[in-house]
Amino acid sequence: MEVIRVEGGHSVSGTVTVEGAKNSALKLMAATILAPGVTTLQNVPNISDVHIMGKVLKELGATVEVVDEHTLRIDTSTVDSWETPYSLVAQMRASTAVLGPLLARFGKAIVAMPGGCNIGARKIDMHILGLQALGVVFDMDHGDIHASAPQGLVGATVTLDFASVGATENLIMASVHAKGVTVIDNAAREPEIVDLANMLNEMGANIQGAGSPVIEIHGVGELHPVTHAVVGDRIEAGTFVAVGGLVGEPVTVRGFDPEHLGLVLRKYKQMGINIQLGEREVTVSRSGPLVPVDIQTLPFPGFPTDMQAQTMCLLAVANGACVVTENVFENRFMFASELQRMGSDIVIQGHHAVVHGVPALSGAEVRSPDLRGGAALVMAGLVADGITTVSDIYHIDRGYERFVEKLRALGAHVGRVTIPDIGLEGL
């Protein structure tokens, strides 16, 4: 079993460059199905979720060529299947991203129910209701979603109950070939949505309003392949910004648009963290104690749920008490119980966490409950007294490329260690 071992109390500072956004790259890979031919994606993160999506595309008949560490050349002209295997898509919830493109191209799709981090129910009700408005008929059979559009896809107005990123993306991709105009009301506004719309427009789609609550898609004929660079990963950037705020010494994070972390940076400034903005970078540092600030997660431009655990790590050592409210995923506080093992004072009350700052954390053996929680536990180990060992690190590998190596380059005493997995024979 491989673990991440962190020795706390060492100086951490310097410059780190983030990769392309995981949450964008996966959807852009799925979108290549819409444009038969060879599409080149640049600035793609070299992480396990991308590898899985590559295998999904191969199962559908595509050719995926790794040009270099961060460039993929995807040929979807040979895609001849509309069924995705459970063995692959059960490993990540982004698997449902192929539903819209397959429906647009073939008029049918069979997609296994999604998996991924255990942070909440994989509700796809809004995907289904929205696609039904476009003429899609659904049938659930033994854990698979069977979808078809017997009369073809027809534009419609869809109002989402919640600004769901996945539902917005699926509706955009399904409607690019639909007859007439599709309007998505209460659409998700995340930068990754804008990135997807930009690439589809480059391919010849007609999408207006991405990044606003109302997106309008005019159906077009065939799309053509393009070369497109994935937007910088705001969540990876936010994680390293949080590292800088936690350790206090200057950390510069490059390779992303600081506007994509607008509310996070404003909250961190209220917490006593110095923020210096550049064109494609942010430098953070801290000279005084961390100040407790209440936060609540909401869809963009609200505070991202993917930054909740990293921020709770900061608040756990702040000078006072505050409340963290999780409005997006119901199981996202599993991280808190692990942080408690390191000496934090956190009380969970439904979807609220009352955090009382403590003077210091203590190193302990902890388990990564999910992708962002795992990264936050490694973060906590940087300032904890003694050694922190984080297990189940496959979660971290799903969304962070060379996470340990980047921390080491900043001066952290951290490494990946293989320890014996004691089976029954060892008892």
Helices and strands as residue ranges (DSSP letters): E 2-7, E 14-17, H 22-31, G 32-34, E 38-42, H 48-59, E 63-68, E 71-75, H 86-89, G 93-98, H 99-106, E 108-112, H 125-133, E 137-141, E 144-148, E 157-159, H 165-175, E 181-185, H 191-202, E 206-208, E 214-218, E 227-229, H 234-247, E 251-254, G 258-261, H 262-270, E 274-277, E 281-285, E 295-296, G 305-307, H 308-315, E 321-325, H 334-340, E 345-349, E 352-356, E 365-367, H 371-383, E 387-391, H 394-397, H 403-409, E 413-418, G 424-426
